[in-house]
């Protein structure tokens, strides 16, 4: 019998993993919706797919996993891809964790990491982030294979990234390109870097 995965998404139009599904999860029964199933035990695995809402009462469910792109407990909170680049981190890390009451605090089930290159942009990391998450989902299914999903407690001092606002992308016109380069690489097409000159707004894309 095929394993069953449910993806909880913010909007159905945002869920586009057909090619990755064929590549990594071709033998898995996949469904998705914007509402959590009434009986979560009907599924081998439930993924909170970049889900932005808080769900109460799921911390005791042992088959609900979410992914966060930092080496937890470092880098909890918002915009981990932006901060990985802006802070010139040596590695990009993706952590798969069990759902918990506190944000990004669940036990770590799987992790992946690769060394950063100074030429990587947020667009590149965003693409890899999605594919690696699907690879980690396959890893979880194979590792636990119907058994209870367990993880290791997060260890170390926790840090938090703040939620970013559109005006956080503004660049000081007096800064040099070298000074602003990490910021430019970390901004994405939908939220580009910009500056004002003589009351005119100029967009910068890398």
C-alpha positions as CSV (number, residue, x, y, z in Angstrom):
1,X,0.0,0.0,0.0
2,X,1.3,3.4,-1.0
3,X,2.3,5.8,1.8
4,X,0.1,8.8,2.3
5,X,1.3,12.4,2.7
6,X,-0.8,15.5,3.3
7,X,0.5,19.0,2.7
8,X,-1.1,21.8,4.6
9,X,-0.7,25.0,2.4
10,X,-1.6,28.6,2.7
11,X,-3.1,28.7,-0.8
12,X,-3.7,25.9,-3.2
13,X,-2.2,28.0,-6.0
14,X,1.2,28.1,-4.2
15,X,1.6,24.3,-4.1
16,X,3.5,23.4,-7.3
17,X,5.7,20.4,-6.7
18,X,4.7,18.1,-9.6
19,X,8.2,17.7,-11.1
20,X,9.7,17.1,-7.7
21,X,7.0,14.7,-6.8
22,X,7.7,12.7,-9.9
23,X,11.5,12.8,-9.1
24,X,11.4,11.8,-5.4
25,X,7.9,10.8,-4.4
26,X,6.5,9.1,-7.4
27,X,5.2,6.1,-5.4
28,X,3.6,8.2,-2.7
29,X,-0.1,9.2,-2.4
30,X,0.0,13.0,-2.0
31,X,-2.9,15.3,-1.2
32,X,-3.0,18.9,-0.1
33,X,-5.5,21.5,1.2
34,X,-5.7,24.7,3.3
35,X,-7.4,22.9,6.2
36,X,-5.8,20.3,8.4
37,X,-7.6,16.8,8.1
38,X,-9.9,15.9,10.9
39,X,-8.1,12.6,11.4
40,X,-4.4,13.2,11.0
41,X,-3.7,9.5,11.7
42,X,-5.0,8.7,8.3
43,X,-1.6,9.9,6.9
44,X,1.9,8.6,7.3
45,X,3.2,12.2,7.3
46,X,1.7,15.6,7.4
47,X,3.8,18.6,6.2
48,X,3.1,22.2,7.2
49,X,4.3,23.6,3.8
50,X,5.6,27.1,4.6
51,X,2.4,27.5,6.5
52,X,2.1,30.9,8.1
53,X,-0.8,30.4,10.5
54,X,-0.6,29.2,14.1
55,X,-2.4,25.9,14.8
56,X,-3.3,25.0,18.3
57,X,-3.4,21.5,19.7
58,X,-1.0,19.8,17.3
59,X,2.1,19.5,19.5
60,X,1.1,16.0,20.6
61,X,0.8,14.7,17.0
62,X,3.8,12.7,16.1
63,X,3.4,12.7,12.3
64,X,3.3,16.5,11.6
65,X,6.5,18.0,10.4
66,X,7.6,21.4,9.2
67,X,10.8,22.7,7.6
68,X,12.8,25.8,8.7
69,X,15.9,27.0,6.8
70,X,18.3,27.5,9.6
71,X,20.5,25.5,12.0
72,X,18.0,25.4,14.8
73,X,17.8,26.7,17.5
74,X,19.9,29.4,15.8
75,X,17.8,31.5,13.4
76,X,14.2,30.9,14.5
77,X,11.6,33.2,13.1
78,X,11.3,35.0,9.8
79,X,13.3,35.3,6.6
80,X,16.0,32.6,7.2
81,X,17.1,32.6,3.5
82,X,17.6,36.4,3.5
83,X,19.5,36.2,6.8
84,X,21.7,33.3,5.7
85,X,23.0,35.4,2.9
86,X,23.0,38.8,4.6
87,X,24.9,37.4,7.6
88,X,27.5,35.6,5.3
89,X,26.8,32.3,7.0
90,X,29.3,29.5,6.0
91,X,26.5,27.0,5.5
92,X,22.8,26.9,4.4
93,X,21.0,24.5,6.7
94,X,17.4,23.1,6.4
95,X,15.9,21.5,9.6
96,X,12.9,19.3,9.5
97,X,11.2,19.4,12.9
98,X,8.1,18.0,14.7
99,X,5.3,20.5,15.2
100,X,5.4,22.1,18.6
101,X,3.6,24.8,20.6
102,X,6.4,27.3,20.5
103,X,7.5,28.6,17.1
104,X,10.3,26.6,15.5
105,X,11.0,24.7,18.7
106,X,10.1,21.1,17.8
107,X,12.5,18.2,18.0
108,X,14.8,17.9,14.9
109,X,13.9,14.9,12.8
110,X,16.2,15.5,9.8
111,X,18.7,18.1,8.7
112,X,20.6,19.0,5.5
113,X,23.4,21.4,5.0
114,X,25.7,22.6,2.2
115,X,28.5,25.1,2.1
116,X,27.6,28.6,0.9
117,X,29.3,30.3,-2.0
118,X,29.6,34.1,-2.1
119,X,27.8,34.2,-5.5
120,X,24.6,32.5,-4.2
121,X,21.5,34.6,-4.4
122,X,18.2,34.2,-2.6
123,X,16.6,33.0,-5.8
124,X,19.1,30.1,-6.0
125,X,18.6,29.2,-2.3
126,X,14.8,29.3,-2.7
127,X,14.9,26.8,-5.5
128,X,17.2,24.5,-3.7
129,X,15.4,24.8,-0.5
130,X,12.2,23.4,-2.0
131,X,13.9,20.5,-3.6
132,X,15.9,19.6,-0.6
133,X,12.7,19.7,1.6
134,X,11.2,17.1,-0.8
135,X,14.3,15.0,-0.5
136,X,14.1,15.1,3.3
137,X,10.5,14.1,3.2
138,X,11.5,11.0,1.2
139,X,14.3,10.4,3.8
140,X,11.7,10.6,6.7
141,X,9.4,8.1,5.0
142,X,12.2,5.6,4.4
143,X,13.8,6.1,7.9
144,X,10.7,5.6,9.9
145,X,8.7,3.4,7.5
146,X,5.4,3.3,9.5
147,X,7.1,3.7,12.9
148,X,6.6,6.6,15.2
149,X,8.5,9.6,14.0
150,X,10.9,10.9,16.6
151,X,13.5,13.6,16.7
152,X,16.3,15.0,18.9
153,X,15.9,18.0,21.2
154,X,17.3,21.2,19.9
155,X,20.6,22.1,21.7
156,X,22.3,25.4,22.2
157,X,21.4,29.1,22.5
158,X,18.4,30.2,20.5
159,X,18.4,33.3,18.3
160,X,15.5,34.9,16.4
161,X,15.2,36.6,13.1
162,X,12.7,39.5,12.9
163,X,9.9,39.7,10.4
164,X,11.1,41.9,7.5
165,X,9.0,44.8,6.1
166,X,9.2,46.2,2.5
167,X,11.1,49.3,3.6
168,X,13.9,47.0,5.1
169,X,15.0,46.5,1.5
170,X,15.9,50.2,1.0
171,X,19.6,50.9,0.5
172,X,21.5,53.9,1.6
173,X,22.4,55.7,-1.6
174,X,25.7,56.7,-0.1
175,X,26.8,53.1,0.5
176,X,29.1,51.3,-1.9
177,X,28.1,48.3,-4.0
178,X,30.6,46.2,-2.1
179,X,28.9,47.3,1.2
180,X,25.5,46.5,-0.1
181,X,26.3,43.3,-2.0
182,X,25.2,40.8,0.6
183,X,21.9,42.6,1.0
184,X,21.4,42.8,-2.8
185,X,22.0,39.0,-3.1
186,X,19.6,38.3,-0.3
187,X,16.7,40.3,-1.7
188,X,14.3,38.5,-4.1
189,X,12.5,39.5,-7.2
190,X,9.1,39.9,-5.5
191,X,10.7,42.0,-2.8
192,X,13.7,43.8,-4.5
193,X,16.3,46.1,-3.1
194,X,15.8,49.8,-3.9
195,X,17.0,53.3,-3.3
196,X,15.6,56.8,-3.7
197,X,17.3,59.6,-5.6
198,X,15.7,63.0,-6.0
199,X,12.3,61.5,-5.0
200,X,12.5,58.8,-7.6
201,X,12.6,55.2,-6.6
202,X,15.1,52.9,-8.3
203,X,14.9,49.1,-8.2
204,X,18.0,47.0,-8.0
205,X,18.0,43.3,-9.0
206,X,20.9,40.9,-8.9
